[in-house]
Amino acid sequence: MLFFRKEKTKEYLIEVFYFFSKILILSFVLEFFLPGLIITYFNLNIFLFFWILLFIIILGNICFSKK
Amino acid sequence: MEICLGICHNVIKEKGMNRKKLRIYLNILLFVFFGVLFFLYISPLGWATYKKDFSRKYNNIFLGKGAIYKLGPVDRLFDKNKLSGEPAYFYLKTNRNFDSAKIKMKYKISDQVVQKNNFINLELGVLLNEENWNYRFYPIYNNILNDLYHNWTKQVDNQAVFLQREDKFKGLTDYLNNKDFSSLLLYNYNLNNDFVLKDYQGGDNYKTTLPALRGSHVFYTYLKDESLKFDFSFSNLDQSNKNNLDLFVYLNDDVIFSKSFSAEEFLNNQIVNFSLDLVDLPESVYKIEVRANDNFIINKTDVYLPKLVFLHKLNLYNTKNGFDVFSNKNNFRIKSLESLCLADVNINDSKFSVDRIFQQFNFNVDGRGINNIQSDSCGMLIENNGLFSFSIESFFNPLISSLASDVSVDEYNFVIAKYQPPTELNNYYISELEIDLRGAQRKKGEYRFIISAPFLKNEDNLQYLEIKDIEIVLSGKSLFDKIKEYLF
């Protein structure tokens, strides 16, 4: 059961990672075409921090998980 | 893998469903996130509110930059939001144009500023034109008016406040009908004054010649049943100067005549003569402006009207026998632009020395009324907040005094002001003002604001103006109005 739970968490984390990737790409594109749309209200570094954190966790999970 | 047998198919199906659900939720979140931001960006309802607390580094918990930013410059700023010098600026980033803004500013003026300054005037301006640094100013705080609002009789009339030392007139309309504005002070109020010079005798066969003047000058003249006649002679000192020289004649702030002289007309050190002769003009005060840079010289001006006063400055050039001028103010900023012209200056009975070129000397004398400035110098720049004339007979004052640092309120009995005194809360002042943004410059999506506080001299950190926070409520056309405008 532990195996499934861990697998499930990994899948969810990957989904959230995709979400942050989309939000970052869209934010940069929109900020380029509509200056001030994002940075007035949000600091993109927060998203970038979470994106990197998730990236490291997922990468670690893939590399060090038992096969 | 044995565990999987029998139930594995359902688990995978369930897992797939959960992932799909999560993806849907996150996509909805993504859509809402950008939807909200886009709504804030286009302000479809035609209004937007921005607030900035300058004592905090970030605008919100998401560490956003905020729409109001760049309070500075940094060399006039300490402790994030305390200004020790002026002018200061801040920017407002908007995604579209707005028509007006209601600004609420919370600030503190340090005790040392209050102790050291008799006149504290704080203004906020919005940039209209970057090229000529033109700002439209609105008053925030004035200590003299704050006192007068408490101590004098106050009547509010058509957005202006009419203050009287003694309760003589029923209201502003009653006072304006009186037509005597000699003891009136204005503050942020334009009064269309139909100035009449009583007992004015026209100048039949009158003629006088003014000495040479350098650069821009503004002067007033008065006429009744005669023509507006001046003979000018202009020259250009620098042949590489490509700017124009412009001449304007105004009646009640409306241009009634203008002429432009291009740099080509001054080629080969040519002197340009021009005779201004406007006939059939009504009796009134006329303002004449020569707009030119300091490379242009008004060599000679033949004047055919007996009344003539210059506004704020005289830049005398190459005066062979020195100069003898008069002014209604008793403070002077005097500068010599040539070493040969360094000399003593006599103001009434006091002697002052102008012994360094390009240095501005500030001289004050006790005299009230008309003061005489005399020197053997070959030319100097003389400035103050008043009027100048070349003879005591030609002096007249068509202007209504405005509340300024060099004005003593004791000499006046009436004030008309467009000013809302601040309220006080926890040692902070709160001022609210309504700003017209039509015609304001919006460059790269930014409106630029200026804070004018002449009492801040960047001397020490004890004399400061603390800007706590600023709230700006913008209003303009809604998206619906714009669509309607586009379609019909």
Interface residues (C-beta under 8 A of the other chain):
Chain A: M1 F4 E7 K8 E11 Y12 E15 V16 Y18 F19 K22 I23 L26 L30 L34 P35 G36 L37 I38 I39 T40 Y41 F42 N43 N45 I46
Chain B: I3 V11 K15 N18 R19 L22 R23 L26 N27 L29 L30 F33 F34 L37 F38 L40 Y41 Y58 N59 N60 F62 L63 G64 K65 G66 A67 K93 N95 K444 G445
